[in-house]
C-alpha cells in the first residue's frame, strides 16, 4: 500500500515509495571465477506468490534465488538473495539513481552519498525533507555515479560479500520518507531487522483476505485460479499516499526514465468500476475507503474527479492541469457505485453522510442535460472515449446509460434514507426517460444500439462494445439488447482474448488504436455481464473465460490494461497490472454467470446462475447477507439439480434461487428438505428460469429441482499463442422453434478448422445437421467442421439440432 517494485522477468527493477521514485535499472551481476556475469542472462524461472516474486538464476555451478518483497503496510521493500554455490561467488547490485516525486511534481536538485555506518546509499535533496536509503547489512565497496567535464557514469553499485562455498543469504533494503532523514533511518532499521516477520505477516494478510471474502470452488481449475488471483490483484490497487490518504489507483507499470509509473495514481471511474467487484466478494471496507477518497475531491458544482496524481499535493493539480475533472462519466458512476455499496453492505450511515455530496453530483448531471434530458459529453467532459476518430460526439450511449442508471440509483438511496418524495420523483424521471433512451439510440438499419449522438443529434451508427454498459445495469430493452449482442459476438467484434471497442470492419478501426480498435479486458467484462443479463450465456462465457485466462498469462496473477485488436499481444504502452481489469474477472463470474445479488436491507440474496452445461458441481462460501453468512453448494445430475444452503450468523435470510434452463427442459417438481415447494417458470427467447423463493430458517436446507428433457450446450475457449491472430469459435445466437423440437446454433468460425462444443444429455438429440455428435451418456462432443477455402477467413455456419417432441 505504500511502496512498489516494478520490473520484468530479467530482474531489472525500479523502486517507488509513494510518492517518491528512488531508482531505476536495478540489476545484479555475479562475480565468479574472474568473470562478471550479468544476471539477466541466467534468469531461468519466475515464481509468483501473492506477497512476493522470485527469480531463479542458474550458472554452471551456482544458483541464486532473488525474491522481491514489498510489505503490505511499510514504506519500503526488500530483496532477498539465497545463494548456493560450489566456488567463491559475490553478488553486485547496481542501479541508476532517480530520486524524484511522481509526475507532475518535482524535487529539483538531489544528492546521493554512501553511509558507511549504515552500509547504505542515502538519497536526499536540498530542503532536507525527502530522503531515501538503499543498502544491505553486508554491503561494501560502493561505486557511486558521477559526472565531470571529462567522463561520467550513471550507475551506482554495492558488493554484498563473498560466499565461498555452500549456502548463504543476503538482503537488500530500500525505504524512503517525506518527513526527513531520521524517519528514513528508522524505517531502514526496522525493515532491515524484520524481514522474516514482515514476509510472514504479508503472506498471512493475503491468506486472510481470501478467507474473509467470497470463496468459490469451481470445476474449471483455470477459472478457479484466475478468480483467486484476481481478488488479490484487485486489492493490491489500494495505496496510501502520505499527504492525500488511501484510495484505489488504476494500475502499475514501469516508468523508465519518466516519473509516471503506469497508472499508479487515483482515478474516479476506475475506483467505481472496481468497487462492483469488491462489493461482490464482500470487501465493503475497501469500497468505502475508495468512495470516501474520491468524494473528498468533489468539485464545488458537484462534479466528481477523474484522476488525482500522487504528486497532486505538491502542485495546484486541479487548477493548473486539465486532468482532474476531465471526465463526465465519473459523476454518474459515483452515484451508481454508492448505491451498489449501500444496497449490498447495508451501510445506511454512509448513504446519510454522503447524501449532500450525492445530491450535488446529481445537480451537476442535470446541468449537462440537453433538451432530450440526455447528459452531454461535448463541453462537459469525455465519456468513455477520451480522444481519437470516434470524437467529437454530443453524448455517448455509454454516458446516457450511466445517467439513466444514476437516476434509479439515487432514487434507491433516497428511499433508503427516508426521502420518499424525492425517491418517487427520481423513479418517475427514470421511468419517463428509459423509453426515450432506448428509442433514440436504436438503429433500425444496423439492428443494434448506436455508439453515440453527434453534435447535430444524429445517431453515430458505429457498432461498439460500449453499448453493453447500459445492458450491465439492465436499462435497455431485451429484444434490442439481444439483437445487439448477436452482432457483438461475431468475429469482427470478438477476438480470442476479448472484445475490441469497435468492429474491425469499421473505416476508422486500428488494432493498436487506444480508443478505436484495441481490446480492453474492461470492455470484455462489460460485455460478459451484459450478455448474461440478457440470457446469452455462450458468448458471455467466452468473454468471461477470455478475461480470466489473461490472469494466468503475461504478468502472472494480474490482468493487463489493453491488448492489440489484431494479435494476441498486450499493447507496448499498456500497464500489465490494471486494477479494473482484474475486477473484470470477478464481476463477470459473480454478477454475470452466477447471477449473485444481495439486498442487505431486505436480507435477500438472489442466485440466478447461467452455468456451463458441462459443470456438474460448484460451491460458494462466505457470501455475506447482512448479519448472515451463506454457503451454497450446487450439484447437477441427469434429471435433478440440488442446492444445499448453509447459514451462520444472526438475522433472517431469504433466497431467490433462479437457475437457467434450456427452453426444452420442463420442471416436474421442486422440494425443500423433502417437502414440496412452489415455483414459477419465466421464459425468454433463449432460456427459461425457475424462480424458487424460500426463507432460510434452518442451519442447512436442501432444494431439489426435478427435471424432464434436460438439455444444454457449452463451449470452453482458450487463448492462442502469443502473437497469434484469433482462431476460436463464435456463437452468435441460439434459436428455438415454437415446439422446442429444433435448435439452430448460429456460428462463426475459420474456414478449414474444426471446433468442439459439448452437449449435456445428448440422448435428447434425434439428428444433427452441420455437425457430428459423438457418442456419450451424459455429456458428448459436438464437432463442427468449417469447409476449407482459398483464403482463411471467418464465415457463418448454422448447426441444426432436431429433437423428439418433449414428453
Secondary structure, DSSP 8 states (H G I E B T S, - for coil): --EEEEE-TTS-EEEEETTEEEEEEEEEEEEETTEEEEGGGGEEEEEE-SSEEEEEEE-SSEEEEEEEE--SSSSEEEEEEEEEESS-EEEEEEEEEEEEESTT----SEEEEEETTTTEEEEEETTS--EEEEE-TT-EEEE--EE-SS-EE-EEEEEEEEE-SEEEEEEEEEEEESS-HHHHHHHHHHHHT-HHHHHHHHHHHHHHHHHHS-EEE-S-HHHHHHHHHHHHHHHTTEEEETTTEEEEB-EE---TTSS--TT-SEEHHHHHHHHHHHHHHT-HHHHHHHHHHHHTT--TTS---SEE-TTGGGTTHHHH-S-TT-BSHHHHHHHHHHHHHHHHH--HHHHHHTHHHHHHHHHHHHHTB-TTS-B--TTT-B-S--SSTT---SEEHHHHHHHHHHHHHHHHHHHHTT-HHHHHHHHHHHHHHHHHHHHHTEETTTTEE-SEE-TTS-EE---BGGGHHHHHTT-S-HHHHHHHHHHHTSGGG-BTTB-BSB-TTSTT--TT-TTTT-B-HHHHHHHHHHHHHTT-HHHHHHHHHHHHHHTTSSSTT---S-B-SSSS-B-TTS-SEEHHHHHHHHHIIIIIIS-EEEETTTTEEEE-----TT--EEEEEEEEETTEEEEEEEEEETTEEEEEEEEEESS--EEEEEEEE-TT-EEEEEEETTEE---EEEE-SS-EEEEEEEE--SSEEEEEEEEES--EEE-------TT------EEEEEEE-TTS-EEEEEEEEETT-EEEEEEESGGGEEEEESSEE---SSEEEEEEE----SS--EEEEEEEEEE----
